């Protein structure tokens, strides 16, 4: 009979991977989670949460405009983008620790490193210090996806949504390509902070 290190290995510690690992461990499965970045995944670290914080912050510019319209003398009001990003990152640090503790406290083993599937039952965990092979009867892939830039002259000026969440300063102008909810939300964020914003999409 073949023996394995774990009943289940989950590649990726985002919302889906973390939940699956915790449920499996709660039913008695010996479970490991492999994460190359920080536990939390796209929603917590690079999507829903940080984006909503910036959206909320951008809304205050419209409140100021409304106040002026109702005869409030608010003086010169301008956002401190650098401070907002710093506070956003502090909140993400807090949530990252919560996700990490959720995994560990549920009885799962957490491996920090890049997980490479080398067979149907084996994962090579590549970290800064070492490489280790772990095995399991079942392996769940929950690594999410990444955007890919087209190759052309000038694409060094392009950024994706991950980079947009960590800009050191606000640009004077920006063109957002796409009309999905992510594009529209970022258009609202930059516009709300006074950036000359254009949204480009196919009809």
N, C-alpha and C positions, 0 to 999 in steps of 0.2 A: 504493500500500500504506500502510495506516494505521500510524503508529509510536506507541509508548507509552513512558512513562518507565520502566516496570517490566513484568516478566512477571507478577508477582503482588504485590498489596497485601493485607496481612492487617490487618483492623480488630480490635484487641484483642491484648494481650500477656500473656494468661493462659497456663495450662498448654497448652491446645489450640492457641492461636494461635502461641505461641512454638515449639512442636514442629513445627507445620506449616511455619512460615517457615524454620526451620533445615533441615528435610528438603528443602524446595524449593531453598534456596540451595545445599545440598550436592549437588544434581543439576544445578547450573549456572544455575538461574533467578535473574534479577535481581529481588530481593525487597525490599519495604519493609514495615515494621510501624508502625502508628499506634496510639498508646495515650494516652488522656486522663488516666489516673492514673499509677500506678507499675507497671512490669513486674512480673508475678507473678500478678496476677489473683485470683479469689475463693479458690481453694484455698490459695495461699501467704499472701495478705495478709488475707483476711476470712473464711476458712473452716477447712479441715482443720488447717493448721499452728497458728495461734493458739488455736483451740479445743482441740486436743489438749494444748497447753502448759498451758492453764487446767485441763483435766480432770486432768492429771497432778498439778498443784499441789493440786487439791481433794482428792485421794485421801489426802493425809497426815493429814487430820483423822481419818479412820477408823483409820489406823495408831496415832494417839495414843490413841484410844478402846480399841483392842485392847491397847496397852501398859499402860494403866491396869487393864484387866481381868486382866492378868498381873502385877499388883502393882508396876508401875513407877511411881515418883513423878516425874512429868514437870513438875509445877508448872503455872503458867498459860501456856498456849500459844495464841497467836492469830496469824492471818495478817496480813501487811502487803500489802494489796491494791494500794496505789499502787506499791509497789516491784515487785510481780509484773508489773503492767501495763507498767512502765518496762522491765523486762528482756525481756518479750515483744516490745515494740516495737523494742528493739535487735536482737533476733533477726530480726524482719521486715525491718529495714533491711539487715541482712547478706544475707538471701535476695534482697531486691529488687536489690541490686547484682549478685548472681550471675546473676539472670535477665537483667538489662540487658546484662551482659558476654556471656552466651550468645548473645544476639541479634546484638550488634555483632561479636563474634569469628567468627560464622558467615558474615559478609559481608553481612548485611542492613543496610539503612538504617533507623534508628529515628527516628520523628517523635513528639515529645511534644505532643499536642494532641487536640482532639475531631475525630474523623473523620466527615464528613457525606457520604453517598453522593448525588451530584448527577446521575449518569448511570450506565449499566451499566459504564462504563469509567473513571469519574472520581470522585475523592474530594477534598472540600474539607477541608483540615486547618486547624482554627481553634485557634491558640495565643494566649498573652497578648500576644505581640509582633507577630504577623502572621497573615495568612490566605494559604494557598497551595493551588493545585490540582495534584494529581498524578494520573497515569493509569496504567492497567495493562490487560493483556489479560484477566486474571482478577482478581476481587476476592473475598476470603474474609471473611465476617462471623463473628467469634468474640468478640463483646462481652459474652456472658453476659446476666444479667437482674437486675432489682431488685424488691424487694418493694414493695407498694403498700398504704398504710394505708386502711382504710375511713374515711369521713367521718362523724363524729358528735361531739356535745359530750363533751369530755374526752379526745379522741384525742391531745391534746398531751402526755399522760402515757405514751403508748405509745412503745416503742422496738423496733427490729428487731435482728437478730443482729449487724449491723455495729456498732451503738451499744453493744450488750451487751458487746462485746469491748473497749470503750474507756471504760467507766464510770469516773469519777474516784474514786468510793467505792462500797462495797457498800451496797445498799439493805437496810432492815430486813426487808422482805417483797417478794415478787414473784409475779405470776400469769403463767404461761406458757400461751399458747393454742395448742394443737396437740399432736399425738401422734406426729409423724414423728421421725426420728432426730435432727434438729437440736434440736427442742424437748426431747426426752428427755435429750440430752447437756447442754444448758444447765440443765435441771432438776437434773442431777447435779452440775454445777459450783456453782451457787448454794447448793444444799443442803449440799454438802461444805464450803463456806465459812461455814456457819452461818446462811444466809439462810432465813427462813420462806418456803418455796417451795410453790406450788400449781400443779398441772398440770391444765388444763381442756381437754377434747376431746369431740367428738361420739361417741356410742356407735354 
